[in-house]
Amino acid sequence: MKRHLSVLFAGVAFLALPAFSFAQWNCPSLLGEYTQPIGSSPFKAGLEVIGSTGLLDESYYGFVSVFGAASYQIKQNTFYVEGGFKGWKRYDDGLNQHFGNSHGGFREAYYQFQNKKLSLRAGIQTMTLSDFYLVNDRALGLNFSYSFPALRLQIAGGSVMKQFSRNGLFCNIGYVYDILHRDRGAMGNGFGQMNFASVSATHIFKGNESGLKSIGAVLYDEFGSREQVKDTNVFSAGLYGTIGTPFGLNIMPEVLYQNAKANNAILYSLQLRKIFMFENATRLDCQARLVATTAIDKNAKMRNSFSNLFLGDMIRLEAVDAPLCQASVRYSIPRYSLHFKLQYSTQLDKSKPLNETDLSVGKRFSHLQLSLLGGYIQSPQLKNDDCFLLRAEARFYINPPQSNQ
């Protein structure tokens, strides 16, 4: 079972990017959606500024980032680059200590060819696979897909490095208020140390609004030269699909077998989604997810490194914490560019589970988007077993979003 799926890595030339690119993060940027043409030229550009402040238990923090993006498109070819600056500070009142850092770097840098059937992207890019679990990360590599009349084939692979991965040196805002010191998984210090390769095929049943809408199979291999993983190569294989119901509920099940040294296991993932539409285009988006595992080897855990489920704004649950679940409802009023969201994330089958409840509201004013989030976290790791989170955030876009929330 332990074998490397043969995938050609592309974009090696990007290793020659200047040292500036080796200061990377995964900030909550949406810049790629908001780039706009420069006159009548094939160039697009955009700028995003994010600032936030808040408190968590005995800590107070502030965060600021500036992102710029540029793309050049000629016929079916696109060159895209995105980068910027991030800085944050946190004061821990209990410890009477200050923490902080600031960095600049590239977030994405890739070439893409795309037509109606074929898509090929090479370079530093955010990757997801056709299934619902295995990969949600940023890698230096290749992502190829081809669509047949009723079948979609995907071949993807890359090297995940701490300089730009979603769990890397400057990941999201997790470092700002990670008071639980959660494990962020294994990443490479350089090219080739932590890699993945995957092949998947998805059959689509066109016209099926209810019943089986799609079914797919995936093969996945995770390997590298880094000391922690070179002797525990992870291989996974499984099935996934989408089932529609007559009343509009979509069900997305997935079952994966994991083969790894002393960690053979089976993973089950189930996602549910139902959207209720009302007058004036308002809508209620209800979602839920359950992740569970069965250990074949004693005390086996899921060993894949790049799924990044991030269940919970602060606690960021992953499959290694399974069984776990998350449920959310989001009410959007596009007429006023306004939304409200309630979300609950928790471990299951524990006397004192790690869990988080979040309530957020967001409002958009042309170039400016404001949001406020309040959270309640329970964990036996906390001094009083629980704490509160409050965050206020503002985003400014040079080019305003083209669609309402």
N, C-alpha and C positions, 0 to 999 in steps of 0.2 A: 504493500500500500504506500510505502514511503518512496515517493519518486517526485522529481521536479517536473512540472508541466513546462514544456518547452515554449517559452515566450520570448520574443526578441525585444529587448529594451531599446527604446529610442530616446533621443534627446540627450545623449551623453555630452554633446557639445555644450549643454547648459552648465556643465561642471566648470567651464571656463569663465562663468560669470564672476565679476569682481567680488571681493570679500564682503562688500556691502550686502550681498544676497544671503550671507550666512548669519543673518540676524532676523529671524522670522517668527511668526506667531499665527494664531488663528483667532483674530478679533472678530466680533460679530458684525462684519461688514456686508453690505448689500450692494456695493458699488458697481459690480458687474452688470446689474440690472438697469443702471441709470446712466450709462455712458450715452452720449448724443453725438451726431455727426458734426464735424467742423465745416461749416459752409456746405458746399457741394462736393467736397473732397471725399476720398475713401477712408479718411481718418475719423475715429471717434475718440472722445476723451471725457473724463469725469473726475470730480473731486468730492470727497466725503470727509466731514469732520465730526467726530464723536466725542462727547464729554459726558461723564457720569460721576455721581457721588452717592454715598450711602453709608449705612452702618450695619454691622453684623456682630451680635453678641457684645463683646467689649472692644470691638475694632471699628475705626472710622476710615474710609478710603475714598480716593479720587482717581479717576482714570481719564486719559485723553488720547486720541489717536487722529492722525490725518492720513488719508489714503488717496492716491492718484492712480488713474488707469488710462491706458491708451491702447487702441487697436487699429490695425490697418487691414482692410479687406479688399481683395481683388478677385472678382468672380467667386469661386468656391473656396478660396484660400484666405485664412485669417491668421494674423499674428497678434497676440495679446500679451500685455505685460501689466502687472499691478503691484504696487508697493507703497511704502510710506513710513510712518513713524508712530511709535506707541510709547507712552509713559504712564506710570502709576505710582501711587504712594499709599501706604496704610499705616495707621497708628494703632497699636494694641495697648489699650488703656490698662489692662490687667498686668501686662509685662512692662509697661512704660517704655516701649521700644517702637522705633520707626522702621518700616521696610519700604523698599521701592526699587524701581529700575526703569530704564528707558532704552529703546532700541530702534534701529531703522533696518529695512530690508525689503526683499521681494516676497510677494504672496503667491503670485502666479506668473508664469512665463512660458508660453507654449505656442506651437503652430498647430492649426487645425485645417483639415480638408473635409468638406461635407457637401453631399448632394442628397437627393431624395432617398437613396438606398444605403449609402456608405458614409460612415463617419470615422475619421482618423485624427487623433489628437496626440501630440508628442511634446514632452517637456514637463515642467513643474505645474501640476494641475490637481484639482480636487477630483477624486474618483469615487464612484459608487458602482456596485455590481448590479446585475439584473435581479438578484434575489433581494431579500429585505433585511439581511443581517450582516453579512460577512465583512464588507469594506465600506467605510465612510471616512476617508482620510485624504491627505494631500501627499502626493508622491512624485518622484522624478521617474517618468516612464512612459508607457504607451497604452492607449485605450482605443481599441478598434471594434467597430460594430457594423454588421451588415443585415439589412432587412429584406427577407424574402416575402412572397405574398402572405404567408401565414406564420412565418418563423423569423425570430430575431436571434442572431448569433453575436456573442460578445467575447473578445479575447483581450484581457487586460493584465498588466503587470507593472511593477515599479519598485523602486527603492525608497523606503520611508526613513527620513532622517530627522533628527531633533531640530535641525535648523529651520525647517518649514512645516513639520507635521502638525496635525491638529492637537496632538498631545505634547508638543515640543517645548522648547525653552520658553516661549512667550505665548503659551496657549491661552486663547480666549481671555476671559477675565477670571479664570480659575485660580491663577496665582495671586490675584488680588485678595481673595477672601477664602482661600482653601484652609480653613482652620481645622479641618479633619485630617489633613495630610493624606489624601487619597492617592493610591497607587496609580500612576499614569501609564503603566505598561512599558514594554520594551521598544526602543527606537534605536536607529543606527547613529553612530557618531560620524559616519562617512558613507559614501556610496558603496552598496553591496553588502553592508553589515546586516540589514534587516529588509527582507524583500518578500513580495508575494507575487503569485501568478495564478490566473484563473481562466477557465473556459466555461461558458454557460450558453444554453440554448433555451429559448422561450417560445412555445407555440401559442399563438393568439387565436381565439375563436371569435372571429369578427361578427358583429351584429348581436352577440349574446349580452343582453342587459341583465338577465338572470341566469343562474346556473354557472357552469364552469366558463370563465372568461379567458383564463390563461393558465398554462402549466409549464413549468420549466425544470431543468436539471442543471446542477452546477458542480464543477470540480475545482478545488482550491488547494493551493500549496503555499506554505509560509516557511521561509528558510533564510539562512544567512550565516555569516562568519562570526557574529558577535558571540562572546563566550556563553552568555545565558541561553542561547537558542541553537547553537550549531549542532548539539547532540540531541535536541528534542524537536526535530523537524515536525511541523504540524500539517497534516493532510486532512481535508474535509471533503465530503461528498453528500449531496442531498437533493431534495425536491422542494419546490415552492409553487404557489399558484394564487390565483384570485378567483373568488366565488362571489357572484352577485345574487341578491335575493329580490323577490318581487317588490318589497317595500323599500328598496334603495340602500340596504345595508351591504357594504363590501366586506368580505372576510378574506384575509390574507394569511394562510398558514404556511409554515416552513418546518421541515425536519432535516437535521444535519447529523451525520456520523463523523465524529472526530477521532483520528488516529494520531496519537502522540505518545511519547515515552512515558509510561506509568500514568497516562491521562486519557485513556480511551473513554469516550463518553458520547451521549446523544443529546442534542439540543432541540428543544421545541419552541417555536416562536409563533404567536398568534396575534394578528392585528385586526381591529375592527374599526370601520369608519362609516358614519352616516351624516349626510348634510341635509338640513331642513331649510328650504327656501320660503321666504315670506314676502309681503308686499314691499315695494320700493327697493327690491334686490337685497334686503337684509337677509342674513343667513346665520344658522347655528350649526357649527361644525363640531361633531362629537366623535372622539377617538379614544381607543383603549388598546393597550398592548400587554401581553403576558409572555414572559420568558421563563422557561424551566429546563432543567437538565436531569438526565439519568446517568449516574456514574457506573461505568463498566469496571474500571479499575477502582480499587478502594481510594476514597477521598479525591477522585478525579475532578479536575476543574477545566473549564473552557480555557484554552491556551492561545487562541488567535488574538492578535494584538491590535487590529485596526478597525474593529466594528464601530467603536465610539458611539454607543447608544446615547450617552449623556442624559440619562433619565433623572430629571431634577435639576433646577438651576444651579444649586450649590453642591448637592450630594453626588450627582453625576453617576448614578448606578450603571453597572455593566453586567454582562452575563456571568462574570465570576461571582457576583453577588446573588445569583439566582437561587431560589425562585423569586421573581420580582414582577411588579406590574406598574403601569402608569395609565391614568385616565384623565381626559381633559375635555372641556367644553369652551368654545370660542364663539362669541356673538359679535358679528361685524355689521356696521351700518355704513355702507359705502357712500351714501349721500353726504354724510358728515365726516368721512374719513376717520371713523372712530371704531374701536374694538375693545371688548372686554374678554378676559380669559381666566378660567379657573382650572388649576392642574394639581393632581395628587400623584406622587411617586413613592413607592414603598417596597421594601423587602417583605417576603412572605415566610411563614414557617419559622419565625423566631419570636422568643418571648419579649424582646425589646428590639423591634426592627428599626433599621435606619429608614426614616421617611421624611418627606417634605411636602408641604402644601403651599402653593403659590397663587396669588391673585394679582393680575396685572391689567392695566388700561393703557391704550395708546391712541394718540391723536395726531393727525398730519395736517400741516398748514403749508401747502405749496412746497417750498424748499426745506421746510423744517418739520421734523418728526419728534414728538415728545412721548415719553413712556414713563410709567411709574409702576414698580413691582414691590409687593410685600410678601414675605414668606415666613413660614413657621417650620422649624427643623427639629426633629427629635433624634437623638443619638446617645447611646451610653458613653461615647467618647467625650461628650460635652460635660463641663463641670456640673451643671445643673440638669443634665440629661436633655435639655432643649434650649433653643435660642430663637431670636427673631432676625429677619433680614429685611432691609428696606433699601431700595435703589431707585434713583431718579436719573433719567438719561435723556440727552438731546442729540439729534443727528441733523446735520446741515448738508444739503446736496446742492452743488452748483447747478446741476441739471435736475429739476424736480422729477419725482416718480411719474410714470405715465399712466398708472392705474390706481384706483382707490383700494383701500383695504377691504 
